[in-house]
């Protein structure tokens, strides 16, 4: 089956950054029509109206669906998912894609997988087989998406084995590495002094990067944990670039802390940042601190030391660049002192990424062009049926 039309779903800047390189590669193929369904935080001023980055990349947007309910409650995400499900079907039926692609474990990927299964459209799930022990709903959602998907483009051999354990046949699973890493290989290097000048911080010698999101079950403590990180950095006289949180419940507490520290010259707070600036920000940082998946998936290719605070990301396949600590001020301080130590710097030099070598986009594109995608459409395999 020759692929003529590919549909992709994206609802937040983080998943777009993971996949944008592949989207561009597909869009450059004159034989394939690409269409993006853009929803969620992309269309919210609160989160930086990040659809602008898709438009700047000149990628074809099939539909903009304002699905995000900007609330601080756990119910908001499932309500937002219901809006997206209701509103995207007409666009899918009109576009008539040969293939649907999506990434990760958020609700838009679940909607895309369900749409593919019910409308009998082959689909590819990226980043399946991942796992965390933090209790976050994203974990079972990710596995549910995998069961609904036709094919799996995964990031390492461990994820292949996990998918096989939930009954996915090996013929449907392809280990391509993480497409998110390609940009760290291809993006031109910006000198640190030029980067700091861009943010009007020419007097800074060094800095950390802070990315912290709410933790499931501890939403009411999110602001307190986040503030502890900022206080420790201030105590140690470490400047930092600090990201706004994602859309999960509890984010408003973090935003309140950001507003409290907004005028403090130790910090630069940002909602979103251009891809080239962020990559170089990571390249030149002293370390990354918080609980972002970037510390697990992307930091090893630099390599960059990471202090992961709290339970979020625990259980994921991490290398020696990551130190897991609790949320108390003393534990955070000890974690920072460890990643800045000479002993840790020696360890860091030997870190290799378990998520590929930054050449995954070509692998994904070639598979999409080469595979008989139609032959994967129907999933007759059932791990519960042994006759």
N, C-alpha and C positions, 0 to 999 in steps of 0.2 A: 504494500500500500504506500503510495507516494503521498507525503504530507504536503498539503497545499495551504491549510489554515491552522494556526496555532493560537489558542486562547490562554492567557495567563491571568492569574488573580494576584492582586497586591493591596494590602490595607494599611501598611505602616512602613515608615522609612527603613526600619531594620531589615524587613524581609525583601524590600526593593534593593537594598544594597547587596544582599546576598545573591540576588538573581539578575541584576541589571546587565552584567556583562554578557550573560547568555541571551537576554532579550535583545540586546544590540546586535549580537551575532546572527540571531534568527532574522531580525528585521533587515539586515544587510543582504539577505538571500532574496534575490528577485523572484524566486520561484515559490516563496512562502509569504503568506499574508499573516502578520502578527496583530493581535488585538488584545488590549489590556482592560480588564475590569478593575477600576480603581475605586476604593471605598475607605471607610473607617477614618483613622487618624489623618490619612493623606489630605482629607478635605476639611480639616478642622483648623481654624486659626489658633486654637489653644495649643496645638502641637506643631505649629509652624507652617501649616498649609503646604505640606511636602509634595503635593501633586506638581508643584512648580519644578521640582527636580526631574520628574518624568517628562514634563513638557520641554524643559531645557535640553534633555537628551533626545528630543524629537522622536519619541516612540509613540506609535499610534494608540490612542486611548479609545476603546470601543464604547465604554460607558463610565460615567462618574456617578456613583451611588452614595448618597449621603446617609450612611447607616449608623454612624457613631452616636450613641447616647452618652453624652459627656457627664457621667455621674460618678460618684465615689462608692457606689454599691456593687456587690458581687453580681447582682442581677443584670447590671447594665450590659455586660458582654453578651449574655445569651439573648437579651432583647435586641441588641445590635445585630447579632447573627440572624435573628428572625427577619429583620428588615432586609438584610442583604439577600437572604434566600428568596424572599418574596419578589424582590426587585430585579434580580439578575437573570431569571429564567428566560424572559422575553429576548434579552440581548443575546443569550447563548443560542437560542433557537433561530434567531435571525441571522447570526453570524455563521452558523453551521460548521463549527470547527472539526477538524480531523483529529485533534489532540488538545487536551487541557493539561497545563502544567501549573504546579503550585509548590510552595515550600513550607516546611516546618510544622508547627503545631498550634497555630492560632485558628480562630473560628472561621475566617474566610477560607482557609485551606480545607477545613471540614466541609463547608458548603460546596466548594469546588469539587471535592471528591464525591459527595453525594450527587451532585448534578451530573457528573460523568457517569456514575453507576446507573442512575435512573434513566438518563437519556441515551445510554449505550454509546458513549463517546470514550475512546481510550484515554487514559490519563497517566501522568508521571508524577510521583511524589518524590520531592527532594528532601534529604535529611531524615528519612525514616530510619528506624532502628536505634535512634538515640535514646538515652534513658537518664533519668535523675531520680534521686531518692528524697527529694525535698517536699513531696506531697502535693505539688502543684498539679492542677487539673490538666495542664498542658501535656503531661506525660501520657495518661490514658487516651487523651484526644489524639495525640500523635499516632498511637498504635491503631486507633479506630480509623484514622485517615489511611494508614497503610493497608488495612484490610479492605477498604473500599477502592483502592487504587489498582490500576492495571500493571504498572511498572514502578520500580524503585531505583532511583539514582542516589546511592548512599556515599558516605564520606570515608568509611574505612572498613576493614575486614571484620571488626567486632560487630558493626551494625548489620553486616550481611548475616552473621550467625544469629543475631537476635531476631531478625525477620524470619529466618528459617524456623526458629523455635515457635513462632506464632502461626506457622503453617504456610508461609509464602514459599513457593517453589523457587529453586535456585535460578531457573531460567528467566525469572522475572526480575532478578536483582542484579544490578551493575554497580560495582565499586569504582567511582570516578574521582573520589576526593571531593573537597568542598569548593564549589565555584566562588565562594566568598574570598578565597585566598589569592585568586588570580590578580586582583587589583594591587595586592602588596608586591607582586613581582613586576607588574607593568607600569605602575604609577611613577612618574618622575620624582626624584628626590628633591625636596625643598630644604634649603639650609635652615637650621633652627633659628638663626637671627632674623631671617626673612619672615619666618612663620610668626615669631613673637612680635615683630614689627607690625604685621598684619592685624594683630589683636591689641596693639598699643600697649605692649608689655615688654618693651625693650630693656628694662632694668632687671627683668627676671633672668637668673642664670639657669635655673632648672625648674621643673614642674612635674606634678603627677596628673593623671587623668582619673576622674571620679565618675562612675556610672553605677547608680544604685536604683533598684526598683523595689516596689512593695513585695512582701513575702506572704504567701497564702497562709491564712490563719493568724497572722500577726499584723494585719493591715493597720490596726490602731497604734502599733508601735513603729511604723515605718519612718515617721518623722523623727522619732527619738534616735533610732539607729543611725539614720542619715546624719543627724546633727552630731552624733558622737564622732563620726568620721571627719567631719569638718573641724571640730574642736581639736582632735588629735593632730591633724595637719597643721592647724594654726599653732598649736603648742610646739611642734617640731620645726616651725618656720618653713614649711614646705608649701609653695604656691601650687595652685591646681586649676585645671580646666574642668568644669563640672557640668554634666549633662542633666537636663530635665528628665523626670521619670517617664515611663511608658504609661499606657492607658489603664493599667490594672487598678482595681480597687485599692485605696490607700494612698494613691498618688497625690491627693490634695494635701495631705500632711507634709509630704516632701516639698511640695511647692511653697507651703507656708514657711518652711525653714529657709528655702532659697530666698524668699522675700525678706526674711530677717537678716540674712547675710549679704544682701544684694550690693551694698555699698562697700563691702570689705575688699580692699585691694589685693588680698591674698588669692582671690578667686575670680575666674571668668565663667559666668553661667551662660549656657547656650541651649536653645531648643533643638536646633539642627545645625549641621555644618556641612559645607561642600565636601564631596568625597575626597578630593585631593588634599584638602586641609586636614581632614580627620585622619587620613592614612599617615600623613607626615607628623601629625600630633602624636600618634601612637609610636611612630618610629623614634621620636626624640624624647619621649617621656622617661622619667625616672622609673615609674611603675604605674600600673593600673590598679585601682582599688574600688571595691563595690561588690556587685554580684551579677555582672553582665556576662552573657554567653560569649562575648568578644574575648574575655580572658581565657576561656576554654578553647574556643575554635580558632581565633585569629591571632592572639598574642604569641603563640609558640613559633609562628613563622618569622617573627621579627628578629630574635626572640625578646619578649618583654616579660618582666616579672609581674606577678599578679597577687594581690591580697584579696581573697574572696571572703566577704564578711557575711556570716550567717549561714542558713541552711540552703538557700537558693543555689542551684548548680551542683549540689552535692550528689555524688553517685555517677556523674558524667565522666566520660573517659578524658582524664586530664594528665598532662605531663608534669615534669618537675618544676615548670615555671610558675605553678599555682600553689599558693599556701592558703589553706582553709582555716579561718579563725572565727571565734564567736563575736557577738555584737558589743561586748563590754569595751570600755575605753582602754583598759590595760591590755586586752587581747589584740585590739586593733593596733595599738602602739607597738606591741611586740612583733606583730606581723610585718609592719613597715620596717622596723629595725632589722628584721631578718632579710627582707628582700634587698635592703641597701647594704648588707654586709658583704665583705670581700669573699667570704666562703660561698655565698649564694651566687655572686657574679661568676664564679668559676663554674658552678653547676649550670648556670644559665647558658654559658657558651656551648655546652654539649646538648642542649635541648633541640630536638627535631620535632616538627609538626606531625602528629598522627593523622592529620586530616588532608594529606596530599601535599603536592609540591608547587601549587599555583598554576597548574596546567589542566584544570578540570573542564573549563568551558569548551575547549576543542573536543574533549572526549564526549561531553554531553551532546554537542551539536552533531558530531559524526554518528553517534548512535541514533539520534532522531532521524537523520537522513538515511541510515543504513538499515535499521530494523524494519521488519514487516509489522508495523504497529497494530494493524488490524487483527493480526493473529493473537494478540494479547487481550483483546477486548473482553471476551467472556471468561469469567473466573469459575470454572467448573470444579476446581480443586476445593476440597473441604477437609481441614485437619481433623474434624470430628467424625468423618466417614471413612471407614477402613475396609469396606467390602471389596 
